[in-house]
Amino acid sequence: MPYSATKLSATRFLVLAPHPDDEIFGCGGALATLCDAKARGVIQICTDGSLGGIAKDGKTLVELRRLESQRALSALGAERMATLAFWDFADRSLSAEPRLAEAIRSAIFSFQPELVFAPSLMEVHPDHFAVAIAAYECWQTAPEAQSFELLMYEIGRPIEANCLVDISTVFERKRKAMQCFESQLAERDYIDVIEGLNRYRSYTLGREVTAAEAYFRLPKPSLAPTTRSVGTFSQLTGLLPVSMRHVLQDLDAGIVTSATRRSINTTTEQINTPKTDLRVSANP
C-alpha cells in the first residue's frame, strides 16, 4: 500500500467506462484534477446502460443515462476539457470478443492518450471485467509510438493498489457529479458507498489528505510489445482467480487464442449468474 500520493500528469487522457456513471464513481477525482491542469480528455462510455436504473420524464433509460453523464461532467467542472463519447454495445453484453479490444485500440490510435483509465481485473460486474481484460490486452500489444500508462480503478471490489491519487480538493465536485446519476441512486446510495471507499483510501496518506482514489498502475512501457510484459504478470496474478491466471500469461506472451477468449467469456458468464454475487445485479 502506498504511503504517498501520486500526482498524475498528462496532456491527453482516455477514460474507459463500461456504463454511464463509472467514469465518475471510479475515477472522477483524477478526471477533475487532470482537467484542472488543462489536460484534454475523452470519456468513452462502452455500453448503452439499458439494464440498470429507473427511467423517468418520458425518456428511455439509454437517453436518461447519457444525459446524466453529460450533467455529471458539467458538475465536475470538466466539460470544457473532456468530451463524452458513446458506443452502442448492449448492457451486460461485453465479452472477450475481438471487437471490444479493436474498438478500444481504435480510440487509442485516434486520440493518442498518455493515460488510459479502465476498471480493474477485480471487478465483479461482467462488463467491467471484460473492459479490464480488453484494456490490458491493448496496453500489452500497443506499438511503441502508441504506448500509454494504464490506471485500473476500483468500484465494485477494492483492489491491491500501487497508486493513490489525492482528491481532497476536488471531492466536493465529485460528490456533486455523483448526485447527477438519479436513475442509479434510486436503486442504491452509491454516493455513500464511493465516499466511504475514497475516505478509506486516504488512510496511509497523512492527516491533510481526506479523500483518495486507488489504482493499479501499469507504467508506459519503454520496451517493444514482445518484451514489455516482463514482470507484469507477477504483479497482476494476485488480482485474478486461480482459474483465470493463465489468461494473463497468454496476454503477456502476445497470444490471444480462441481458447483464451473462451476462458474469459466463461468467467464473465459465471459472474453474470446471480448466485455468484448479488451485487452484480446493479449497474455500475
Helices and strands as residue ranges (DSSP letters): E 12-17, H 22-36, E 40-47, H 61-75, E 82-89, H 98-111, E 115-119, H 126-141, G 144-146, E 149-153, E 163-166, G 168-170, H 171-178, H 182-185, H 190-200, E 212-218, H 232-236, G 237-239, G 242-244, H 245-252, H 258-272, G 278-281
